[in-house]
Amino acid sequence: MAVDPWPAELPTLLLQEGYSEQEAENRLRSNTDKGPGKSRPRSSSNVRPVAAAMMMTDAEKALMRSFITETLLQGTLPFTFPAPDGSGDWLVRFAQDGLPAWSPSGDLRWRVAFRLEILP
């Protein structure tokens, strides 16, 4: 399956404010009759959540909306996104409740916040 890349015309610089990465929560815990509970991996791999935000112009906002609705079939397909540390590209998808939210930021710019899941 071919995976679409993040459009080159869109920014890749993520804002420090609102950015966070988290380890994949992949533990399954169960209680025992006595002593501490047991813990084991739920699966061999899991997604890593990332919260991000960036600044966009009106034109970039329109392009991103088109990318999400048309290319990613309303945000359901995975895509590649440049890793912020320059180490290559991540294979990601938008988190279940992580589609972009735009808020005006003055000077005809938008602050867009979204949540991604880095796929294994």
N, C-alpha and C positions, 0 to 999 in steps of 0.2 A: 504494500500500500504506500503510495507516495504521500508525503507529508508536506504541507505548504509551509514556507518560511514566513516569519514576521516581515511585513512589507518594508523594503529598503527606504521608502519615503517617510516612514514613521520614526519618531525618536526612539532611541534605545537607552538613553540616560535616565536611570531611575533616581528619584529623589531620596535623600537619606531619611527625611521625615516620612514616616509611614512604611518604611521598608523593614521587613523581617523575614528570616528563614527559620524553619523549624525542622528538627529531625522527624522522620516518619514514625508515627505512632503505630507500632506493629506488634504490641504485646497483647497476649491473651492471658488473663489472670483468672485463677479459680481458687475458691476457698477449700480448705481441708478441715477434717474433723478436729485435728489438734495441730498446733504449731503454725508457723507462717504459711501463707497460701503459696500456691505454685504459680510459676510464670513461664511462658514459652512464647516463641515467635508465632504470630498468627499465620503468616505466610512467608515465603522465601524472599519477597520484596514488597514494597509499598510505596505510595507517593509521598513526596516531601512538600509540605505547604510553603508558599511564599506569598507575602503580602507586599504589594508594590504600588507606587504612584509615579506619575510623570506629568510634565507640562506639554500641552498641545495647542496648536492654532485651530481656528475654525475648519480649515481645509484638512488638517491632520485628523481632527475629530470625525469629519465626514468619511474619510478614508478608512479609519479604524472601524466605524460602524458598518461600512460596506464589507470589510474584511470579515467581521464577526458574523453578520447576517447571511452573506452570500457565500463566501469562501469556506467559512467554518460551519456552515449550516446552523446558524443561530447559536454559535458558540459550542457546538457539540463535538467537533473534531479536534484532534491534537494538532500542534504546529511547533515549529522550532523557534526559539527565542534566544538572542545573544546573551550569554552569561555575563552578569555585571562585572565579574573579575577578569574578563577577557580570555577565559580558558576554553572558549568554543561556544557551541550552541547547546541549549537544553531542549529536550523534548518535553513539551508541556501541554496542558489543557487548562481551560478556565475551571476553577473550583465550582462546585455545585451552586454555591451562593456567592460566586466571585466575579460575575460579569461586571464590566466597567460601569462606574458611576462618575459622571462629570459634574464639576462645580466651577462656576466662573471665578477667575482669579485676577481680573483686571487686565488692562492693556490688551484686550481682545484675545486673551488666552484662557485655556481651560486646565484645571487640575483633574486628572483622571486617576481614579483609584480602582484597583482590581486585585483579585487573588488568583494565583496559579497553583497548579500541582505539577511538580517535576516528576515525570514518569520514569520508571526504571528502564 
